[in-house]
Amino acid sequence: KAVYAGDWVIALQCQQHISSLEKQADELKRELRTSLPGGIFMPIQRQDLLGLLTQQDKIANKAKDISGRILGRELLIPESMQIKFMEYLLRCLDATKQAKKVINELDDLLETGFKGREVVLVEEMIAELDLIEDDTDSMQIGLRKDLLALEVNLNPVDVMFLYNIIEWVG
């Protein structure tokens, strides 16, 4: 919203907040990696848990990269794309929220031994996540098509960064 308003002071504050949260996430990741048992039996393989942690870390890193790139270039989303871009961004955030819900259900899933109603619940949540991802894929295609139509009137370097931003948000 700050970028849409051209308020680079507020955008800087937002970017600094995102960067701070990403650093906190890195600290939590390091703590988890060092405290996770290596040689004892766990209900989930250590490598799978670390893989999940890596994927979560990529989301935080990408958010920092996006905010830094937009701020560093004072990159504006073309006005004619702003509504669609915000809808896309919010839908992508829906995907991260849904993924978080699935991850939060792991404890219950472990307690039930991956059986019963909890499995059905997690499967339904994953199916919802798939639908959200299908939505974001379609929205991304539309945004790229809109940007293509505007390319001739925009700074070519900004256009390349906008394509990257659209992809990274997804």
Residue pairs with C-beta under 8 A, 6 or more apart in sequence:
2 8
2 10
2 11
2 14
3 11
3 70
3 75
3 76
3 77
4 77
4 82
4 86
6 76
8 71
8 74
11 70
11 71
12 71
14 67
15 67
15 68
15 70
15 71
18 63
18 64
18 67
19 64
19 67
19 68
21 60
22 60
22 61
22 63
22 64
25 56
25 57
25 60
26 57
26 60
29 53
29 56
29 57
32 53
33 50
33 53
36 46
36 49
36 50
37 46
38 46
42 49
43 110
44 106
44 110
52 103
56 103
59 96
62 168
65 168
66 165
66 168
66 169
69 75
69 161
69 164
69 165
70 165
73 158
73 161
75 158
75 161
75 162
75 165
76 158
77 85
77 162
78 147
78 150
78 154
78 162
80 146
80 150
81 143
81 146
81 147
81 150
84 139
84 142
84 143
84 146
85 143
85 166
87 139
88 136
88 139
88 140
88 143
88 166
88 169
88 170
89 169
91 132
91 135
91 136
91 139
92 136
92 169
92 170
94 132
95 129
95 132
95 133
95 136
98 125
98 128
98 129
98 132
99 129
101 125
102 122
102 125
102 126
102 129
105 118
105 121
105 122
105 125
108 118
109 118
109 119
109 122
111 118
112 118
112 119
136 170
137 170
140 166
140 167
140 170
143 166
144 163
144 166
147 159
147 162
147 163
147 166
150 159
151 159
154 162
